[in-house]
Amino acid sequence: MQLTESHRQYWAKNLRITAILLGLWFVVTYVVAYMARDLSFTFFGWPFSFWMGAQGSLIAYVLIIVYYAHYMNNLDKEHGCAEEVED
């Protein structure tokens, strides 16, 4: 199967957003949680490092997923491969 220029652009954008969001996931998972233990202030009554590990990272993961889904829906529409909604 021969790839068209539209397919190449679609996959280039798909790979780029995936790499960016995986980089953001890595920063949230490892870098922020590791560096937060050096911060010695409380946030909503809990140490900031605990809050980042228990709550902040989960919020960031959900935001990453929501953004990815929204971006891919728009990308699918832009390149004409969006799913049809049946009634």
C-alpha positions as CSV (number, residue, x, y, z in Angstrom):
1,M,0.0,0.0,0.0
2,Q,1.4,3.4,-1.0
3,L,1.2,6.1,1.6
4,T,-0.1,9.4,0.5
5,E,1.2,12.8,1.6
6,S,-1.8,13.1,3.9
7,H,-1.0,9.8,5.6
8,R,2.6,10.9,6.1
9,Q,1.5,14.2,7.7
10,Y,-1.0,12.4,9.9
11,W,1.6,10.0,11.2
12,A,4.2,12.7,11.7
13,K,1.8,14.7,13.8
14,N,0.7,11.6,15.6
15,L,4.2,10.6,16.5
16,R,5.1,14.2,17.5
17,I,2.2,14.6,19.9
18,T,2.8,11.1,21.3
19,A,6.5,11.9,22.0
20,I,5.6,15.3,23.6
21,L,3.0,13.8,25.8
22,L,5.2,10.9,26.8
23,G,7.9,13.4,27.7
24,L,5.4,15.3,29.9
25,W,4.3,12.0,31.5
26,F,8.0,11.2,32.3
27,V,8.4,14.7,33.9
28,V,5.3,14.3,36.0
29,T,6.0,10.7,37.0
30,Y,9.7,11.0,37.8
31,V,11.1,14.5,37.8
32,V,8.4,16.4,39.7
33,A,7.9,13.6,42.3
34,Y,11.6,13.3,42.8
35,M,12.3,17.0,43.1
36,A,9.2,17.7,45.3
37,R,10.6,15.9,48.3
38,D,13.1,18.8,48.6
39,L,10.3,21.3,48.9
40,S,9.4,21.7,52.6
41,F,6.0,23.4,52.6
42,T,2.5,22.1,53.1
43,F,-0.2,22.2,50.5
44,F,-3.8,21.8,51.7
45,G,-2.5,20.5,55.0
46,W,-0.2,17.8,53.5
47,P,3.5,17.9,52.6
48,F,3.9,19.0,49.0
49,S,5.8,15.9,47.9
50,F,3.0,13.6,49.2
51,W,0.4,15.7,47.4
52,M,2.3,15.5,44.1
53,G,2.7,11.8,44.4
54,A,-0.8,11.0,45.5
55,Q,-3.0,13.6,43.8
56,G,-1.1,15.9,41.5
57,S,0.2,13.2,39.2
58,L,-3.2,11.6,38.8
59,I,-4.7,15.0,37.8
60,A,-1.9,15.5,35.3
61,Y,-2.4,12.0,33.8
62,V,-6.1,12.6,33.3
63,L,-5.3,16.0,31.6
64,I,-2.8,14.3,29.3
65,I,-5.4,11.7,28.3
66,V,-8.1,14.3,27.7
67,Y,-5.8,16.5,25.6
68,Y,-4.6,13.5,23.6
69,A,-8.2,12.4,22.8
70,H,-9.2,15.9,21.8
71,Y,-6.1,16.4,19.7
72,M,-6.5,13.0,17.9
73,N,-10.2,13.7,17.2
74,N,-9.3,17.0,15.6
75,L,-6.5,15.3,13.7
76,D,-8.7,12.6,12.4
77,K,-11.3,15.2,11.2
78,E,-8.5,17.2,9.5
79,H,-7.2,14.2,7.5
80,G,-10.6,12.6,6.8
81,C,-10.4,9.5,8.9
82,A,-12.8,10.3,11.7
83,E,-15.2,7.6,12.9
84,E,-18.8,7.9,11.8
85,V,-21.3,8.2,14.6
86,E,-24.3,5.9,14.2
87,D,-27.7,6.7,15.7
